[in-house]
Amino acid sequence: MSIQILDPSYIAGFVDGEGCFTIVISKHKQKKLGLDARLHFEIELRADDEEILKRIKKTLACGHIYHIDYS
C-alpha cells in the first residue's frame, strides 16, 4: 500500500499543535566564529500515531522516525 501525501495546510496546522523548532548552538574549534549552530524540527507523538508521521515524512520528502522507550 502506498502512503498518500498530505495537504500543506494540514501539515502546517498539525505542526502548530504538535511540532517544535529549536536551534542548538555549541562551541566548535574549527568554525570561524568558534560556534556551530544546528537547526532541529521535531514532532513527538505516541507510537500508535506513527502512520501520520509516515505521511508527513513522505509529503516533505525528508526526515526520520525514531522510537523512544520511556520505561
N, C-alpha and C positions, 0 to 999 in steps of 0.2 A: 504494500500500500504506500503510495507517495504522500509526502507531507505537503499540505497546502500552505501557500504563503498568506500572510495577513495584511489587512489594510493598514497603511502607515499611521492613520489617525487612531486606530485601535491600539497599536503599539505605543504611541505617544501617551495615551490615557493610561495604559497599563503601567508604563514606566513611571508616570507621575505618582501612581499609588504604591508601586512595589519596587521601584528601581532606585539606584544610588550612583552618583558620580563622585569620585574622590580623586585627589591628587596627592601623591606621596613624594616628598622632597627629602633626599638624603645626600650626605657628603659623598663626593666621588673625586678622588685624587687626579684622575686622568681627564676630567672635564675642565674646560677653560675657566669657568666661574667656580669650580670646585663643588658643584652641586649637580645632582641628577634628578629629574622630575619624571614621574611615571603617572600616567592617567589610567584610572580604573573605572569601569562601568559594570555594575552587577545587579542582578535580580535574584533575590533569595526567596524561595518558595518551599513548601513541603514536597516530599518525594512523590506524592500522588498527583502533583501538578506538573509533572515532567513533560507531558505532552505539549502544553502551551509554551514551555521553554524551547522545545524542539522546533515548534512552528516559528517562534521569534528568531531563533538561530538560523533557520532556513531562509526566512524573509530578509534578514540582514546580511546573510552570506558570510557570517563570521561568528566567532565565539566558541566557548567550551562549556560543557555542562559537568559540574563536579558534584559528587555526593559527599556530604559531610555527616559523619556519625557523631552525634552529640552525647552518646552514652558514656 
